[in-house]
Amino acid sequence: MTVRIILSSLLALILSACAANVANVIETGPRFAAVTSVAEDYKLAAGDKVRLTVFNEPNLSGEFSVSTSGALSLPLVGDIPADGKSIADITTVVQKRLADGYLRDPNISLEVTTYRPFFILGEVSAPGQYPYASNMTVLNAVATAQGFTPRADNKIVYIRRAGGVDEQAYRLSPDLRVLPGDTIRLGERFF
């Protein structure tokens, strides 16, 4: 009889711990929103590549990478701190620097050509680093990593933002978006 009470108490404790974890799962929010362009509020960081087009100045145009120190090195204007800045912010700085003694009324275009990669680990067949594609969802990321393993928990996924320290639990759905630099972890199911 005592063994039965101990086992029942242990099972109740385990189930309550599982329920506590499920209570912290995010089911709505910006990651679940309709597909929008990442470029709208995208902040540059190391690993991003941009294309600069200076109209009527082909020698100043080209593709450039944000360095590990977070700087963008451009011809004539030098190093521009880019870490955490939007494309619009960088465009304004480049135009001002080019107008300061180099070009009269410079007309430029700046766009992200390659986003920093995302990382996926845990219960997927091929964990690792993969290139980010625009409007990517977590299910697309899992497919890129060759699918779930047989032990994968395909209801909850853990995501840590680039530069963040804490991961957050999300309900896995077809609408759940991945952002450049995310680390995605798929846990193991218990039953």
N, CA, C and O of each residue as an XYZ file, in Angstrom:
764
protein
N       0.817     -1.183      0.000
C       0.000      0.000      0.000
C       0.867      1.255      0.000
O       0.554      2.215     -0.704
N       1.946      1.265      0.773
C       2.837      2.407      0.866
C       3.521      2.662     -0.480
O       3.700      3.811     -0.883
N       3.895      1.597     -1.162
C       4.531      1.726     -2.470
C       3.566      2.389     -3.447
O       3.973      3.230     -4.249
N       2.311      2.020     -3.384
C       1.290      2.583     -4.267
C       1.134      4.089     -4.006
O       1.004      4.867     -4.951
N       1.147      4.498     -2.752
C       1.021      5.920     -2.396
C       2.242      6.696     -2.876
O       2.115      7.805     -3.395
N       3.423      6.110     -2.703
C       4.653      6.770     -3.142
C       4.661      6.926     -4.657
O       5.003      7.991     -5.170
N       4.286      5.863     -5.378
C       4.242      5.934     -6.840
C       3.204      6.945     -7.317
O       3.462      7.685     -8.266
N       2.059      6.990     -6.690
C       1.021      7.961     -7.054
C       1.498      9.387     -6.814
O       1.258     10.276     -7.631
N       2.170      9.598     -5.694
C       2.697     10.936     -5.385
C       3.767     11.345     -6.383
O       3.809     12.494     -6.822
N       4.633     10.403     -6.739
C       5.693     10.676     -7.700
C       5.112     11.009     -9.074
O       5.572     11.944     -9.729
N       4.120     10.260     -9.509
C       3.463     10.510    -10.792
C       2.776     11.870    -10.783
O       2.849     12.604    -11.769
N       2.117     12.213     -9.690
C       1.459     13.519     -9.582
C       2.485     14.646     -9.639
O       2.241     15.680    -10.261
N       3.626     14.448     -8.997
C       4.688     15.450     -9.003
C       5.236     15.646    -10.413
O       5.445     16.780    -10.846
N       5.466     14.557    -11.126
C       5.975     14.631    -12.495
C       4.977     15.339    -13.394
O       5.361     16.209    -14.176
N       3.704     14.980    -13.296
C       2.679     15.607    -14.128
C       2.526     17.091    -13.816
O       2.304     17.891    -14.724
N       2.640     17.465    -12.553
C       2.532     18.887    -12.211
C       3.737     19.661    -12.740
O       3.597     20.818    -13.135
N       4.918     19.040    -12.754
C       6.111     19.694    -13.308
C       5.949     19.898    -14.803
O       6.324     20.945    -15.331
N       5.392     18.905    -15.495
C       5.146     19.033    -16.929
C       4.125     20.129    -17.194
O       4.286     20.909    -18.132
N       3.089     20.197    -16.389
C       2.062     21.219    -16.558
C       2.629     22.604    -16.308
O       2.223     23.564    -16.963
N       3.560     22.726    -15.372
C       4.174     24.024    -15.090
C       4.975     24.499    -16.289
O       4.948     25.687    -16.612
N       5.691     23.595    -16.961
C       6.457     23.964    -18.143
C       5.551     24.374    -19.290
O       5.872     25.310    -20.022
N       4.433     23.698    -19.463
C       3.495     24.010    -20.535
C       2.858     25.371    -20.303
O       2.507     26.053    -21.265
N       2.700     25.784    -19.048
C       2.075     27.068    -18.736
C       2.910     28.239    -19.251
O       2.351     29.306    -19.504
N       4.220     28.083    -19.416
C       5.089     29.158    -19.869
C       5.285     29.177    -21.380
O       6.135     29.917    -21.876
N       4.533     28.396    -22.109
C       4.676     28.310    -23.558
C       3.955     29.491    -24.205
O       2.795     29.765    -23.896
N       4.651     30.186    -25.105
C       4.079     31.329    -25.815
C       3.290     30.813    -27.013
O       3.797     30.023    -27.809
N       2.050     31.264    -27.132
C       1.188     30.796    -28.221
C       0.761     31.897    -29.173
O       0.190     31.605    -30.224
N       1.022     33.161    -28.838
C       0.683     34.277    -29.715
C       1.801     35.311    -29.650
O       2.684     35.229    -28.796
N       1.760     36.259    -30.534
C       2.750     37.322    -30.510
C       3.311     37.608    -31.880
O       2.823     37.082    -32.881
N       4.338     38.441    -31.931
C       4.882     38.859    -33.220
C       5.454     37.719    -34.066
O       5.442     37.793    -35.295
N       5.953     36.667    -33.415
C       6.495     35.542    -34.197
C       5.399     34.754    -34.901
O       5.676     34.011    -35.842
N       4.171     34.909    -34.455
C       3.058     34.186    -35.060
C       2.289     35.057    -36.050
O       1.313     34.597    -36.644
N       2.709     36.291    -36.234
C       1.995     37.232    -37.094
C       2.071     36.786    -38.547
O       2.884     35.945    -38.929
N       1.194     37.385    -39.335
C       1.203     37.103    -40.769
C       2.575     37.436    -41.332
O       3.303     38.252    -40.767
N       2.922     36.813    -42.427
C       4.232     36.980    -43.027
C       4.454     38.447    -43.391
O       3.670     39.047    -44.127
N       5.521     39.000    -42.867
C       5.932     40.361    -43.197
C       7.389     40.324    -43.597
O       8.080     39.332    -43.364
N       7.842     41.366    -44.179
C       9.231     41.437    -44.602
C      10.133     41.624    -43.387
O       9.866     42.463    -42.527
N      11.186     40.847    -43.327
C      12.156     40.966    -42.237
C      12.874     42.306    -42.345
O      13.296     42.868    -41.334
N      13.014     42.820    -43.567
C      13.775     44.048    -43.789
C      13.146     45.272    -43.133
O      13.839     46.267    -42.926
N      11.868     45.235    -42.803
C      11.189     46.397    -42.231
C      11.857     46.892    -40.959
O      12.113     48.089    -40.830
N      12.143     46.012    -40.029
C      12.730     46.431    -38.765
C      14.024     45.670    -38.468
O      14.424     45.540    -37.311
N      14.659     45.181    -39.498
C      15.856     44.361    -39.347
C      17.035     45.199    -38.889
O      17.291     46.281    -39.418
N      17.749     44.684    -37.899
C      18.955     45.326    -37.385
C      20.168     44.517    -37.821
O      20.209     43.301    -37.633
N      21.137     45.180    -38.392
C      22.342     44.514    -38.883
C      23.205     43.993    -37.741
O      23.186     44.531    -36.634
N      23.955     42.944    -38.027
C      24.901     42.370    -37.076
C      25.974     41.618    -37.865
O      25.870     41.459    -39.081
N      26.995     41.163    -37.161
C      28.079     40.413    -37.800
C      27.517     39.225    -38.561
O      26.652     38.505    -38.062
N      28.018     39.028    -39.774
C      27.567     37.922    -40.602
C      26.615     38.355    -41.699
O      26.370     37.584    -42.627
N      26.068     39.562    -41.627
C      25.179     40.058    -42.683
C      26.009     40.606    -43.838
O      27.106     41.127    -43.638
N      25.464     40.480    -45.060
C      26.086     41.075    -46.240
C      25.098     42.065    -46.837
O      23.899     41.797    -46.913
N      25.622     43.219    -47.261
C      24.777     44.238    -47.873
C      25.322     44.596    -49.250
O      26.512     44.452    -49.528
N      24.415     45.068    -50.102
C      24.804     45.559    -51.420
C      24.599     47.064    -51.421
O      23.492     47.550    -51.189
N      25.677     47.801    -51.685
C      25.636     49.250    -51.788
C      25.694     49.620    -53.262
O      26.585     49.185    -53.992
N      24.734     50.426    -53.687
C      24.738     50.942    -55.052
C      24.791     52.456    -54.959
O      23.872     53.093    -54.444
N      25.873     53.021    -55.460
C      26.007     54.471    -55.553
C      25.786     54.795    -57.025
O      26.610     54.457    -57.875
N      24.663     55.455    -57.321
C      24.286     55.709    -58.711
C      25.307     56.616    -59.399
O      25.746     57.624    -58.845
N      25.667     56.226    -60.618
C      26.662     56.903    -61.455
C      28.077     56.807    -60.879
O      28.959     57.551    -61.306
N      28.308     55.915    -59.929
C      29.638     55.698    -59.342
C      29.881     54.191    -59.157
O      29.861     53.698    -58.029
N      30.108     53.461    -60.255
C      30.261     51.999    -60.139
C      31.463     51.567    -59.302
O      31.460     50.462    -58.759
N      32.492     52.413    -59.185
C      33.668     52.052    -58.388
C      33.378     52.061    -56.891
O      34.120     51.453    -56.120
N      32.321     52.734    -56.470
C      31.960     52.790    -55.055
C      30.906     51.749    -54.684
O      30.639     51.523    -53.504
N      30.314     51.122    -55.685
C      29.250     50.141    -55.459
C      29.845     48.754    -55.260
O      30.955     48.476    -55.714
N      29.092     47.874    -54.569
C      29.527     46.500    -54.386
C      28.859     45.848    -53.195
O      27.989     46.433    -52.548
N      29.287     44.609    -52.914
C      28.775     43.878    -51.751
C      29.805     43.951    -50.641
O      31.006     43.803    -50.865
N      29.291     44.189    -49.414
C      30.153     44.346    -48.261
C      29.569     43.575    -47.087
O      28.352     43.441    -46.962
N      30.456     43.065    -46.220
C      30.026     42.284    -45.057
C      30.205     43.088    -43.779
O      31.126     43.896    -43.653
N      29.304     42.848    -42.835
C      29.456     43.424    -41.507
C      30.495     42.564    -40.785
O      30.331     41.350    -40.663
N      31.550     43.199    -40.317
C      32.653     42.461    -39.685
C      32.251     41.933    -38.311
O      31.193     42.279    -37.784
N      33.099     41.100    -37.746
C      32.823     40.549    -36.416
C      32.807     41.637    -35.347
O      32.226     41.451    -34.278
N      33.440     42.764    -35.632
C      33.398     43.889    -34.689
C      32.148     44.737    -34.876
O      31.931     45.689    -34.127
N      31.316     44.400    -35.875
C      30.065     45.125    -36.101
C      30.196     46.326    -37.004
O      29.293     47.162    -37.047
N      31.309     46.441    -37.739
C      31.521     47.586    -38.619
C      31.338     47.196    -40.078
O      31.543     46.048    -40.472
N      30.953     48.176    -40.851
C      30.797     48.016    -42.296
C      31.862     48.902    -42.936
O      31.815     50.122    -42.781
N      32.826     48.310    -43.656
C      33.916     49.066    -44.281
C      33.555     49.356    -45.727
O      33.405     48.442    -46.538
N      33.417     50.645    -46.042
C      32.998     51.064    -47.376
C      34.058     51.971    -47.995
O      34.781     52.661    -47.277
N      34.156     51.972    -49.345
C      35.134     52.838    -50.002
C      34.840     54.321    -49.730
O      33.681     54.733    -49.689
N      35.864     55.083    -49.553
C      35.852     56.523    -49.281
C      35.323     56.895    -47.898
O      35.892     57.772    -47.248
N      34.257     56.257    -47.433
C      33.649     56.657    -46.161
C      34.268     55.937    -44.970
O      34.092     56.380    -43.835
N      34.981     54.848    -45.191
C      35.639     54.119    -44.116
C      34.715     53.209    -43.343
O      33.727     52.712    -43.884
N      35.031     52.985    -42.073
C      34.258     52.080    -41.223
C      33.045     52.803    -40.646
O      33.142     53.922    -40.141
N      31.910     52.135    -40.736
C      30.665     52.659    -40.177
C      30.166     51.643    -39.166
O      29.985     50.477    -39.516
N      29.933     52.052    -37.907
C      29.359     51.117    -36.935
C      27.959     50.692    -37.407
O      27.075     51.532    -37.569
N      27.765     49.389    -37.626
C      26.506     48.899    -38.177
C      25.746     47.988    -37.228
O      24.558     47.740    -37.431
N      26.411     47.487    -36.198
C      25.770     46.530    -35.292
C      24.564     47.170    -34.598
O      24.693     48.178    -33.902
N      23.389     46.565    -34.801
C      22.172     47.057    -34.160
C      21.504     48.203    -34.888
O      20.537     48.773    -34.382
N      21.998     48.555    -36.068
C      21.414     49.662    -36.821
C      20.616     49.126    -38.007
O      20.917     48.062    -38.549
N      19.591     49.888    -38.399
C      18.765     49.488    -39.537
C      19.423     49.926    -40.846
O      20.368     50.715    -40.847
N      18.915     49.408    -41.942
C      19.409     49.784    -43.267
C      19.208     51.283    -43.489
O      20.075     51.955    -44.048
N      18.062     51.801    -43.050
C      17.776     53.237    -43.211
C      18.806     54.084    -42.458
O      19.253     55.111    -42.969
N      19.184     53.661    -41.252
C      20.192     54.393    -40.474
C      21.527     54.431    -41.210
O      22.159     55.483    -41.305
N      21.949     53.295    -41.722
C      23.238     53.198    -42.414
C      23.194     54.010    -43.709
O      24.169     54.679    -44.052
N      22.077     53.956    -44.425
C      21.928     54.713    -45.673
C      22.123     56.206    -45.419
O      22.807     56.882    -46.187
N      21.532     56.716    -44.357
C      21.659     58.137    -44.003
C      23.112     58.501    -43.719
O      23.597     59.531    -44.187
N      23.809     57.659    -42.952
C      25.210     57.923    -42.614
C      26.081     57.920    -43.868
O      26.925     58.800    -44.036
N      25.883     56.935    -44.753
C      26.690     56.836    -45.971
C      26.444     58.054    -46.862
O      27.388     58.619    -47.413
N      25.182     58.460    -47.004
C      24.881     59.639    -47.833
C      25.562     60.887    -47.277
O      26.130     61.673    -48.035
N      25.509     61.072    -45.962
C      26.144     62.246    -45.347
C      27.650     62.229    -45.547
O      28.243     63.263    -45.854
N      28.273     61.080    -45.379
C      29.733     61.001    -45.517
C      30.164     61.205    -46.967
O      31.176     61.857    -47.227
N      29.399     60.648    -47.916
C      29.746     60.849    -49.324
C      29.539     62.307    -49.738
O      30.287     62.827    -50.567
N      28.536     62.964    -49.172
C      28.266     64.366    -49.488
C      29.292     65.302    -48.857
O      29.432     66.449    -49.280
N      29.999     64.818    -47.857
C      30.986     65.635    -47.148
C      32.318     65.639    -47.903
O      33.304     65.071    -47.434
N      32.342     66.288    -49.085
C      33.586     66.472    -49.824
C      33.864     65.468    -50.929
O      34.861     65.613    -51.636
N      33.030     64.464    -51.105
C      33.303     63.478    -52.154
C      32.351     63.609    -53.342
O      32.807     63.728    -54.479
N      31.055     63.590    -53.103
C      30.053     63.650    -54.171
C      29.037     64.736    -53.866
O      28.722     65.016    -52.710
N      28.530     65.343    -54.939
C      27.469     66.316    -54.778
C      26.141     65.587    -54.861
O      25.862     64.933    -55.866
N      25.324     65.684    -53.837
C      24.001     65.068    -53.768
C      24.039     63.567    -54.134
O      23.435     63.155    -55.124
N      24.748     62.761    -53.332
C      24.845     61.328    -53.656
C      23.491     60.625    -53.541
O      22.713     60.878    -52.621
N      23.242     59.756    -54.482
C      22.012     58.961    -54.499
C      22.442     57.501    -54.338
O      23.099     56.942    -55.216
N      22.066     56.886    -53.208
C      22.525     55.523    -52.944
C      21.353     54.608    -52.618
O      20.260     55.043    -52.255
N      21.633     53.340    -52.764
C      20.689     52.298    -52.381
C      21.463     51.263    -51.576
O      22.581     50.894    -51.938
N      20.869     50.800    -50.493
C      21.516     49.804    -49.640
C      20.499     48.729    -49.319
O      19.384     49.036    -48.899
N      20.867     47.473    -49.511
C      19.962     46.367    -49.218
C      20.734     45.172    -48.671
O      21.912     44.987    -48.976
N      20.059     44.370    -47.865
C      20.669     43.158    -47.322
C      20.596     42.075    -48.395
O      19.520     41.785    -48.917
N      21.738     41.480    -48.720
C      21.747     40.402    -49.709
C      21.808     39.032    -49.046
O      21.233     38.069    -49.553
N      22.508     38.940    -47.905
C      22.612     37.675    -47.183
C      22.438     37.949    -45.699
O      23.200     38.704    -45.095
N      21.418     37.319    -45.125
C      21.179     37.452    -43.691
C      22.089     36.502    -42.931
O      22.553     35.503    -43.481
N      22.344     36.818    -41.657
C      23.158     35.914    -40.843
C      22.410     34.584    -40.685
O      21.181     34.560    -40.737
N      23.127     33.498    -40.497
C      22.494     32.173    -40.447
C      21.709     31.945    -39.159
O      21.845     32.687    -38.186
N      20.887     30.902    -39.180
C      20.213     30.447    -37.966
C      20.835     29.117    -37.577
O      21.504     28.475    -38.386
N      20.613     28.707    -36.336
C      21.168     27.459    -35.819
C      20.022     26.608    -35.321
O      19.075     27.117    -34.722
N      20.107     25.307    -35.569
C      19.070     24.398    -35.089
C      19.760     23.199    -34.447
O      20.696     22.632    -35.010
N      19.287     22.826    -33.270
C      19.894     21.708    -32.549
C      18.826     20.928    -31.804
O      17.657     21.313    -31.780
N      19.235     19.855    -31.212
C      18.290     19.005    -30.494
C      17.814     17.859    -31.365
O      18.593     17.248    -32.096
N      16.530     17.580    -31.275
C      15.953     16.394    -31.912
C      15.581     16.611    -33.380
O      14.421     16.477    -33.770
N      16.603     16.951    -34.190
C      16.469     16.986    -35.646
C      17.545     16.083    -36.218
O      18.554     15.818    -35.563
N      17.335     15.610    -37.433
C      18.264     14.641    -38.018
C      19.641     15.214    -38.320
O      20.642     14.505    -38.210
N      19.706     16.488    -38.700
C      20.995     17.093    -39.040
C      21.123     18.464    -38.386
O      20.968     19.484    -39.058
N      21.407     18.503    -37.074
C      21.557     19.800    -36.412
C      22.752     20.564    -36.969
O      23.717     19.965    -37.445
N      22.679     21.888    -36.906
C      23.805     22.683    -37.381
C      23.415     24.106    -37.709
O      22.378     24.609    -37.278
N      24.276     24.739    -38.486
C      24.093     26.123    -38.931
C      23.594     26.100    -40.367
O      24.125     25.366    -41.200
N      22.569     26.905    -40.659
C      21.991     26.944    -41.998
C      21.741     28.389    -42.415
O      21.521     29.251    -41.564
N      21.774     28.662    -43.728
C      21.498     30.024    -44.179
C      20.021     30.376    -43.986
O      19.138     29.546    -44.200
N      19.777     31.600    -43.585
C      18.414     32.086    -43.386
C      17.805     32.429    -44.742
O      18.479     32.973    -45.617
N      16.531     32.108    -44.904
C      15.768     32.497    -46.094
C      14.617     33.383    -45.641
O      14.057     33.182    -44.563
N      14.277     34.334    -46.443
C      13.227     35.289    -46.093
C      11.913     34.577    -45.778
O      11.529     33.629    -46.463
N      11.230     35.046    -44.735
C       9.929     34.513    -44.298
C       9.979     33.052    -43.863
O       8.996     32.330    -44.028
N      11.082     32.614    -43.321
C      11.250     31.231    -42.884
C      10.448     30.957    -41.619
O      10.369     31.797    -40.722
N       9.855     29.765    -41.562
C       9.149     29.325    -40.363
C       9.985     28.242    -39.677
O      10.952     27.738    -40.248
N       9.601     27.894    -38.453
C      10.320     26.848    -37.724
C      10.175     25.511    -38.456
O      11.120     24.724    -38.494
N       9.014     25.252    -39.030
C       8.846     23.997    -39.774
C       9.750     23.961    -41.004
O      10.262     22.898    -41.355
N       9.960     25.113    -41.672
C      10.924     25.177    -42.779
C      12.331     24.871    -42.275
O      13.096     24.161    -42.928
N      12.666     25.422    -41.093
C      13.993     25.190    -40.506
C      14.194     23.711    -40.177
O      15.271     23.158    -40.400
N      13.145     23.077    -39.643
C      13.220     21.636    -39.327
C      13.409     20.840    -40.613
O      14.197     19.896    -40.650
N      12.693     21.216    -41.658
C      12.839     20.523    -42.944
C      14.251     20.702    -43.499
O      14.817     19.770    -44.070
N      14.818     21.891    -43.333
C      16.191     22.146    -43.768
C      17.169     21.243    -43.026
O      18.173     20.808    -43.590
N      16.873     20.964    -41.763
C      17.721     20.089    -40.940
C      17.306     18.621    -41.071
O      17.595     17.817    -40.185
N      16.645     18.277    -42.147
C      16.254     16.903    -42.504
C      15.211     16.291    -41.589
O      15.161     15.069    -41.449
N      14.382     17.106    -40.966
C      13.221     16.611    -40.230
C      13.483     16.254    -38.777
O      14.610     16.289    -38.283
N      12.370     15.905    -38.112
C      12.408     15.514    -36.705
C      13.013     14.128    -36.542
O      12.926     13.298    -37.447
N      13.626     13.875    -35.393
C      14.012     12.511    -35.040
C      12.769     11.834    -34.475
O      11.802     12.524    -34.148
N      12.759     10.511    -34.347
C      11.583      9.829    -33.796
C      11.240     10.241    -32.363
O      10.088     10.107    -31.948
N      12.215     10.738    -31.603
C      11.961     11.112    -30.205
C      11.620     12.581    -30.026
O      11.460     13.028    -28.890
N      11.504     13.345    -31.098
C      11.309     14.794    -31.003
C       9.943     15.162    -30.447
O       8.934     14.526    -30.753
N       9.933     16.197    -29.628
C       8.684     16.796    -29.158
C       8.271     17.784    -30.237
O       8.863     18.857    -30.361
N       7.257     17.427    -31.019
C       6.863     18.284    -32.128
C       5.697     19.203    -31.767
O       4.925     19.615    -32.633
N       5.581     19.519    -30.472
C       4.545     20.443    -30.013
C       5.146     21.740    -29.463
O       4.529     22.800    -29.563
N       6.333     21.658    -28.890
C       6.978     22.821    -28.273
C       8.398     22.946    -28.821
O       9.104     21.953    -28.994
N       8.799     24.185    -29.090
C      10.140     24.472    -29.580
C      10.709     25.610    -28.741
O       9.970     26.478    -28.276
N      12.013     25.604    -28.552
C      12.691     26.628    -27.755
C      13.533     27.488    -28.691
O      14.305     26.971    -29.498
N      13.377     28.812    -28.575
C      14.088     29.739    -29.460
C      14.825     30.776    -28.621
O      14.276     31.355    -27.684
N      16.088     30.990    -28.989
C      16.883     32.050    -28.368
C      17.278     33.031    -29.456
O      17.866     32.640    -30.464
N      16.961     34.294    -29.259
C      17.302     35.352    -30.204
C      18.808     35.533    -30.258
O      19.517     35.239    -29.295
N      19.286     36.017    -31.385
C      20.709     36.319    -31.535
C      21.107     37.345    -30.489
O      20.466     38.388    -30.366
N      22.144     37.062    -29.746
C      22.617     37.965    -28.709
C      21.889     37.818    -27.386
O      22.284     38.434    -26.397
N      20.831     37.011    -27.346
C      20.082     36.800    -26.114
C      20.708     35.713    -25.262
O      21.551     34.951    -25.736
N      20.298     35.644    -24.012
C      20.813     34.613    -23.119
C      19.767     33.570    -22.777
O      20.104     32.414    -22.519
N      18.506     33.961    -22.772
C      17.440     33.039    -22.396
C      16.672     32.566    -23.624
O      16.409     33.329    -24.554
N      16.322     31.288    -23.597
C      15.457     30.791    -24.666
C      14.020     30.796    -24.169
O      13.760     30.675    -22.971
N      13.097     30.937    -25.106
C      11.684     30.955    -24.765
C      11.008     29.772    -25.440
O      11.367     29.375    -26.548
N      10.016     29.216    -24.740
C       9.257     28.085    -25.275
C       8.090     28.617    -26.094
O       7.359     29.502    -25.649
N       7.920     28.069    -27.297
C       6.827     28.444    -28.191
C       6.049     27.201    -28.588
O       6.614     26.117    -28.730
N       4.757     27.372    -28.762
C       3.922     26.308    -29.311
C       4.282     26.199    -30.786
O       4.225     27.198    -31.503
N       4.649     25.016    -31.251
C       5.050     24.815    -32.639
C       3.813     24.847    -33.523
O       2.893     24.048    -33.351
N       3.802     25.772    -34.463
C       2.691     25.886    -35.404
C       3.253     26.265    -36.766
O       4.406     26.683    -36.863
N       2.459     26.125    -37.814
C       2.948     26.478    -39.158
C       3.279     27.961    -39.309
O       3.997     28.336    -40.236
N       2.766     28.817    -38.409
C       2.980     30.266    -38.508
C       4.195     30.757    -37.732
O       4.567     31.922    -37.871
N       4.818     29.924    -36.929
C       5.915     30.351    -36.061
C       7.149     30.683    -36.902
O       7.710     29.816    -37.573
N       7.564     31.957    -36.855
C       8.646     32.434    -37.708
C      10.019     32.335    -37.046
O      10.160     32.415    -35.825
N      11.016     32.158    -37.897
C      12.420     32.184    -37.503
C      12.969     33.538    -37.934
O      12.606     34.049    -38.994
N      13.831     34.112    -37.127
C      14.490     35.362    -37.484
C      15.980     35.091    -37.661
O      16.502     34.149    -37.064
N      16.675     35.887    -38.463
C      18.109     35.662    -38.664
C      18.864     35.650    -37.344
O      18.643     36.495    -36.477
N      19.757     34.678    -37.207
C      20.578     34.566    -36.004
C      19.948     33.771    -34.876
O      20.590     33.553    -33.848
N      18.694     33.328    -35.042
C      18.022     32.545    -34.003
C      18.724     31.210    -33.764
O      19.321     30.635    -34.674
N      18.642     30.731    -32.529
C      19.041     29.368    -32.204
C      17.777     28.631    -31.808
O      17.102     29.009    -30.851
N      17.460     27.578    -32.545
C      16.241     26.797    -32.345
C      16.636     25.473    -31.726
O      17.570     24.817    -32.188
N      15.922     25.077    -30.673
C      16.201     23.792    -30.025
C      14.912     23.008    -29.932
O      13.902     23.506    -29.433
N      14.951     21.779    -30.414
C      13.818     20.886    -30.305
C      14.119     19.854    -29.216
O      15.111     19.129    -29.272
N      13.246     19.817    -28.247
C      13.450     18.902    -27.122
C      12.973     17.494    -27.419
O      12.447     17.193    -28.491
N      13.175     16.663    -26.447
C      12.789     15.266    -26.525
C      11.458     15.085    -25.806
O      11.245     15.652    -24.734
N      10.570     14.301    -26.391
C       9.296     14.055    -25.714
C       9.468     12.961    -24.677
O      10.335     12.096    -24.806
N       8.632     13.007    -23.645
C       8.753     12.051    -22.555
C       7.927     10.803    -22.777
O       8.272      9.733    -22.276
N       6.838     10.923    -23.524
C       5.965      9.751    -23.722
C       5.750      9.507    -25.182
O       5.045      8.568    -25.554
